[in-house]
């Protein structure tokens, strides 16, 4: 008596692949939206941290720094990381500083990283652009 080897048919395999493709089609866009939301929340939190360090610097020195490196190059630093050197969590940070005002803008590094730009100005006023 010969034993018959059982296996999956092509139709069964195609059905499994179709179900996996359907699940992926639903899940992947949700993951991208979650990533963008996370990057946007991180950008806002980073702007608040930068504004806090600028306000602390101003209280200590009477004016805002003329360069962002002044926040990092002291001991103890006002800011622990140089957010202006390279994109951070999908956002690029740019600063406009003067003795009595500042404006920090966070712009998505690409459209897949975020949809919104944010600006924080003197007095830690955060706006969405």
Secondary structure, DSSP 8 states (H G I E B T S, - for coil): ---------HHHHHHHHHHHHHHHHHHHHHHHHHHHHHHHHHHHHHHHHHHHHHHHHHHHHSS--SSGGGGTSSSS-SSSS-TTSS-BTTEEEEEEE-SS-EEEEEEESSTTT-S--EEEETTTEEEE-
